[in-house]
Structure formats: C-alpha cells, structure tokens
Amino acid sequence: MACATDEMAIGCIHAVKTAGLSVPDDISIMGFDDIRYAEVTDPPLTTISQPGEEIGERVMYRLCRRIEEGSIGNNEPEIVPHKLLIRQSVANAKT
C-alpha cells in the first residue's frame, strides 16, 4: 500500500491506471489531507482528515510564545483530532 498527501495519491492512482493496473485490486493507495477532490476521484480516495485551521492556530501560538519569551520552550508533539475516511482506494485485508 502507498500513502501520500492527497495530491500525490491522486497522481499515483492515475499512474497505476496508466500502467494497466487496478486500484485497489493490484495496489491500495491512501492519502492524507482529505482535499475536496479525494471523494470524487475514481476510485474515491481513502484518506485521513485533519483540522488544518486548528493546526495553524497551534503553530501560531507556539511561534508567538517563542518570539515573546525568546526561548524554545516545550517542543513536545501535539496530537490533533483526526479521522480515517475509508473509501474505495484501499482493498480489504487478505487472509
């Protein structure tokens, strides 16, 4: 299975089809970002949806705090809410 940003994943779907292969029968492809075209590709792209605005707000908060305090501060990773949107570009697990 291949995983990439949605734009790259849509390009991969095109390349796989151009090579005469099938998505998801020959290869599963998954994206990350849930852009508006993900749902209307052929096949619709399985992707992870993430809150872009919230991520931007968190980054700006950290940046402003760093500028004001002049220190790096806490660089711990933060987990933002996200959601797996299962569509038709990923095959079921084979047993």
PAFIKE-830673 format. One record per residue (C-alpha): residue number from 0; residue in one letter; x, y, z. Coordinates in nm, 3 decimals. Layout:
% residues N
ATOM   pos   code        c1        c2        c3
ATOM   NUM      a         X         Y         Z
...
% end
This chain:
% residues 95
ATOM   pos   code        c1        c2        c3
ATOM     0      m     0.000     0.000     0.000
ATOM     1      a     0.118     0.350    -0.079
ATOM     2      c     0.036     0.653     0.139
ATOM     3      a     0.095     1.018     0.047
ATOM     4      t    -0.067     1.359     0.053
ATOM     5      d    -0.397     1.350    -0.133
ATOM     6      e    -0.249     1.533    -0.432
ATOM     7      m     0.028     1.276    -0.461
ATOM     8      a    -0.210     0.987    -0.400
ATOM     9      i    -0.441     1.105    -0.679
ATOM    10      g    -0.139     1.122    -0.909
ATOM    11      c    -0.047     0.768    -0.802
ATOM    12      i    -0.396     0.644    -0.889
ATOM    13      h    -0.354     0.792    -1.236
ATOM    14      a    -0.008     0.635    -1.278
ATOM    15      v    -0.127     0.293    -1.162
ATOM    16      k    -0.418     0.302    -1.406
ATOM    17      t    -0.192     0.423    -1.689
ATOM    18      a     0.030     0.121    -1.620
ATOM    19      g    -0.272    -0.104    -1.676
ATOM    20      l    -0.314    -0.194    -1.311
ATOM    21      s    -0.615    -0.161    -1.085
ATOM    22      v    -0.670     0.039    -0.766
ATOM    23      p    -0.733    -0.126    -0.520
ATOM    24      d    -0.714    -0.476    -0.672
ATOM    25      d    -0.342    -0.456    -0.760
ATOM    26      i    -0.233    -0.179    -0.523
ATOM    27      s    -0.405     0.010    -0.243
ATOM    28      i    -0.348     0.385    -0.226
ATOM    29      m    -0.425     0.611     0.069
ATOM    30      g    -0.396     0.985     0.107
ATOM    31      f    -0.361     1.234     0.388
ATOM    32      d    -0.539     1.571     0.400
ATOM    33      d    -0.892     1.500     0.267
ATOM    34      i    -0.890     1.761    -0.008
ATOM    35      r    -1.219     1.814    -0.191
ATOM    36      y    -1.114     1.602    -0.490
ATOM    37      a    -1.040     1.295    -0.276
ATOM    38      e    -1.404     1.194    -0.265
ATOM    39      v    -1.463     1.228    -0.640
ATOM    40      t    -1.156     1.051    -0.778
ATOM    41      d    -1.201     0.712    -0.943
ATOM    42      p    -1.194     0.524    -0.715
ATOM    43      p    -1.272     0.759    -0.426
ATOM    44      l    -0.957     0.805    -0.217
ATOM    45      t    -0.925     0.666     0.135
ATOM    46      t    -0.770     0.948     0.337
ATOM    47      i    -0.714     1.097     0.679
ATOM    48      s    -0.898     1.417     0.759
ATOM    49      q    -0.722     1.665     0.985
ATOM    50      p    -0.824     2.008     1.121
ATOM    51      g    -0.599     2.243     0.921
ATOM    52      e    -0.726     2.557     1.093
ATOM    53      e    -0.663     2.416     1.439
ATOM    54      i    -0.312     2.305     1.338
ATOM    55      g    -0.241     2.657     1.209
ATOM    56      e    -0.366     2.812     1.533
ATOM    57      r    -0.147     2.584     1.744
ATOM    58      v     0.159     2.663     1.532
ATOM    59      m     0.097     3.038     1.557
ATOM    60      y     0.052     3.014     1.933
ATOM    61      r     0.385     2.833     1.969
ATOM    62      l     0.560     3.079     1.737
ATOM    63      c     0.426     3.386     1.917
ATOM    64      r     0.518     3.239     2.254
ATOM    65      r     0.870     3.169     2.131
ATOM    66      i     0.909     3.525     1.998
ATOM    67      e     0.777     3.679     2.322
ATOM    68      e     0.970     3.455     2.561
ATOM    69      g     1.282     3.418     2.349
ATOM    70      s     1.311     3.051     2.435
ATOM    71      i     1.233     2.727     2.258
ATOM    72      g     1.000     2.611     2.533
ATOM    73      n     0.817     2.285     2.508
ATOM    74      n     0.874     2.107     2.178
ATOM    75      e     0.660     1.808     2.266
ATOM    76      p     0.449     1.682     1.976
ATOM    77      e     0.078     1.753     1.992
ATOM    78      i    -0.193     1.519     1.873
ATOM    79      v    -0.481     1.688     1.697
ATOM    80      p    -0.815     1.524     1.629
ATOM    81      h    -0.813     1.332     1.303
ATOM    82      k    -1.039     1.085     1.126
ATOM    83      l    -0.982     0.797     0.887
ATOM    84      l    -1.222     0.822     0.592
ATOM    85      i    -1.244     0.478     0.436
ATOM    86      r    -1.334     0.491     0.069
ATOM    87      q    -1.268     0.257    -0.224
ATOM    88      s    -0.894     0.306    -0.296
ATOM    89      v    -0.785     0.054    -0.032
ATOM    90      a    -0.861    -0.318    -0.056
ATOM    91      n    -0.978    -0.530     0.233
ATOM    92      a    -0.704    -0.720     0.414
ATOM    93      k    -0.620    -1.052     0.253
ATOM    94      t    -0.614    -1.358     0.474
% end
